[in-house]
Amino acid sequence: MKWNQLLRKEFTEIIKSKKILIPIIAVLFVPILYAGMFLWAFWDPYKQLDDLPVAVVNLDKGAVFDGKPIEVGKGLVDNLKDNTSFKWEFVSEKEAKKGMEGRKYYMLVRIPDDFSSNATTLLKDDPKPLNLEYIPNESLNFLSSQIGGTAIEKIKGEVSSTLTKTYAEKMFDSIQDVSKGLADGAEGASKLHDGSSELHDGSSKVMDGLHTLQGKSGEMKDGVQKLADGSNKLVDGSGKVTNGLNTLNSKTGEMQIGIGKLVDGSGKVTNGLNTLNSKTSEMQTGIGKLIDGSGKVTDGLNTLNSKTGEMQKGIGELHDGSEKVTGGLNKLVSKSGELKTGTTDLSNGMEQLVGGQRQLEEASQKIEKGLEDLNRTVKSSAAGLEEMQSKGPSILNTVNEKIDGAGANVNQLNELTQSTAGDAKNAAQDVANLQKQIESLPKEYQEQLQPFITSAVKSTATVQQKAAGVAGGTNKLNEEVKQLKGEINQKTGDGHSKLPNAAELQSLTVGIERLSSAQTGFVEKFQGFGTKLNNAKEGANTFKNESGQLIDAINQLADGSGKVTGGLGQLSAGANQMVGGVNQLADGSGKVTGGLGTLSAGAYQMAGGVNQLADGSSQVTGGLGTLSVGANQMAGGVNQLADGSSQVTTGLGTLNGGLNKMSTGSTQLINGVNKLADGSGKVTDGLVKVNDGSGELAEKLGEGAEKTGEVKGTDKTYDMFASPVKVKTEKMAEVPNYGTGFTPYFLSLGLFVGALLLSIVYPLRDTVGVPKSGFSWFISKFGVLLSVGIIQAIVADIILLFGLGVEVQSIPYFILFSIVTSLAFIALIQCLVTAFGDAGRFIAIITLIIQLTTSAGTFPLELIPKFLQPFNAWLPMTYSVSGLKAVVSSGDFNFMWQNVGVLMIFIVVLSLGTIASLTWMHKRQFRNIAENQSIEA
């Protein structure tokens, strides 16, 4: 029977047999049942997530951040209430646990009690993460847990973005505060520059006064030396007078005895008178020498008295210069009130300037004390020692008070330095934490932000280093202040105990030496101050609210300078007292000289009387009684004169020792004044550097304020910090939903199952007639299968397109490719079942399973086991899925035609296999029948 006749008979038998027709009709709908039901069920499951119950438990207790309460957990709950991603149910922990165990909830989201408190630790040394606990019930449904995990990651990103935005706002607010502080610091530094200029002018005037005093001190030294020389001569003359008087006193006794014996012999009287006459000549010579020595003492005192006016003038000029310094400092105080904040280095430098000024004040007080001690020493020669002793403790107390004030300022500077070092450390930690946050950003944003962070790290490191150096300097300065106080107290105590012996001049030497040492330390501190000002340009970001302490220090400096001026006034008054004492000493010396003149005249008169007595010995006898009375009176007068002369000699010795020490002290005073003048010059030079450095500081602070002021935070900036990366999605061949994406896979599955079921309801081996050949047998069977395959593909396509609404790139190509796919699967099933019968169906099922795993319809080929991947290229479903993806989604019709070509190869090859099987079967079953039919024909 020819193939066309056999094919018609196959259709006729199908139509006549309801047992075959009905199952075939049912098989026509198998592909759509598979594909349609799956696609309908999984068309867009994410639209139904709001029906998926998820438990939310909020255990957050809240926290306080920057003085404000925050509740991050409550904010997250409020956001979830507005979020329709899931069916959020906000329950207690007990209810959530019960619901998870009862399979009511697919997952649990728990906000721990430390959620808010951990959010405040970002800028601390040990920041803690915000642990959002996600507990999926994977045994209930694994895919729901995967979907939930994705949602939790999104929630995590939103919370992280909110926190980052909050900290970014805080950071930019801090930058604005720094900018304002820099601007205020620049303005204050400018005013400091003006004040330091005025201070430099005052210091120059102080230096001029010291130079004037330095020039006059040499003349004072010469006068004191002359006074000492004259006093030495006076002592020598007074000693000779005393010796002569003692000799005279001893002879008066003999004279009395001689008068007694005069009665016995005038010869002995004449001899005694001659002896007396020879001794009066020696007495007159001694008195003359005493008069000469006293005159020289008087001249020396007059010379000293003439030079004290110049010394008073120098002290007055020093006092005027100190008043100008005080005025300059008061102006600086009035202007420094506007300074609000400054850098730590600036504050430390000014504290050192204050400390140096304190040392200058102490040194001035030491000069004052030394001059007062010298004044009291001179007064001790003129019986003024008690007044000096009464003033000594008061001056020492004043010095101690100033040193204590300097020590308190040094301690205050040390505390400020330590506080600044702590602030610098916190700033450095803030920058380090911000660095960690930036490191979590993408590389391109790290490159944009890294220069600012690097600059901040360097600035904070410089500030920490300078703060540590200043702290060491203040500790050393504090120790030097304490040591200076101890030595001054020791020296002044020793000097006070020895004051009656005029040893205080030695303490003056020690005090002047300590003054020189303190002045040297002052210069060193000012030099360190200039160095720190130069380094401050690298650490301008370290401004803190320390201007108040700087203003206090300047006020203290002004007060101290005022006290220096007052001390110089006391020095001037003491100098006036010294002038008065010198005047009194000069007057006393003149009186001594006058008395010696009177004594000399009396001695001449006595010599004349002795001569007369010798000449008129005849009258001796007559006036012997009168002579005896006069001799007794003369003996008493000579005794009194000898005693007075001894006292004069002792007083002149004391005066001579005091003047010698005064001469030594004047030398030491001159050396101290010279050193003070040199130190004042160095102070003036240091103030020049301060002036230059403060000007540069003002300029650099202004630049820093301008640059930091340009950094402004806006909502866009905060959003950039919170979400620096925006994902721009450009979909290539967009797939709108799960249904569209799975259409190639499920349609291929449905068509394969339809072909497999068709092999069950329709006999592929049995024939309704005797085929002429294996080929005609194949045509009769394949013709039926071809018709059913086309119909079931069209039915499935129509329902998918118009029932479910699958959107494709081309409906004709979609239908065409579905038909080719259906025929490819039918050719495969026909070949297997024809060749192997029921075993062929089993092989077809195995083939279906392998195709489902290797066709890349669900997961990409690269994600399946390596062992299965080679099967991908050898099975038809791989190409059916790829071709349908091109038609449904990408629109790459060239790729579609490539897959059509491969499927056609499968159809041809498998059909040839079926023909071969049927030909072999035909030879076995119908060979004889076919030959007989041929003969009959």
Buried (B, 14 or more C-beta within 10 A) or exposed (E): BBBEBBBBBBBEBBEEEEEBBEBBEEBBBBBBBBBBEBBEEBBEBEEEBEEBBBBBBBBBEBBEBEEEEBBBBBBBBEEBEEBEBBBBBBBEEEBBBBBBEEEBBBBBBBBBEBBBBBBBBBBEEEBEEBEBEBBBBBEBBEEBBEBBEEBBEEBEEBBBBBBBBBBBBBBBEEBBBBBBBBBBBBBBBBBBBBBBBBBBBBBBBBBBBBBBBBEBBEBBBBBBBBBBBBBBBBBBBBBBBBBBBBBBBEBBEEBBEBBEEBEEEBEBBBEBBEBBBEBBEBBBEBBBBBBBBBBBBBBBBBBBBEBBEBBBBBBBBBBBBBBBBBBBBBBBBEBBBEBBBBBBBBBBBBBBBBBBBBBBBBBBBBBBBBBBBBBBBBBBBBEBBEBBBEBBEEBBEBBBEBBEBBBBBBBBBBEBBBBBBEBBBBBBBBBBBBBEBBEEBEEEBBEEBEEBBEEBBBBBBBBBBBBEBBBEBBBEBBEBBBEBBEBBBEBBBBBBEBBEEBBBBBBBBBBBBBBBBBBBBBBBBBBBBBBBBBEBBBBBBBBBEBBEBBBBBBBBBBBBBBBBBBBBBBBBEBBBBBBBBBBBBBBBBBEBBEBBBEBBEBBEEBBEBBBEBBEEBEEBEEEBEEBBEBBBEBBEBBBEBBEBBBEBBEBBBBBBBBBBBBBBBBBBBBBBBBBBBBBBBBBBBBBBBBBBBBBBBBBBBBBBBEEBBEBEBEEEBBBBBBBBEEEEEEEEEEBEBBBBBBBBBBBBBBBBBBBBBBBBBBEBBEBBBBBBBBBBBBBBBBBBBBBBBBBBBBBBBEBBBEEBEBBBBBBEBBBBBBBBBBBBBBBBBBBBBBBBEEEBBEBBBEBBEBBBBBBBBEEEEEEBEEEEBEBBEEBBBBBBBBBBBBBBBBBBBEBBBBBBEBBBEBBEEBBEBBBBBBBEBBEEBBEEEBEEEEEEE
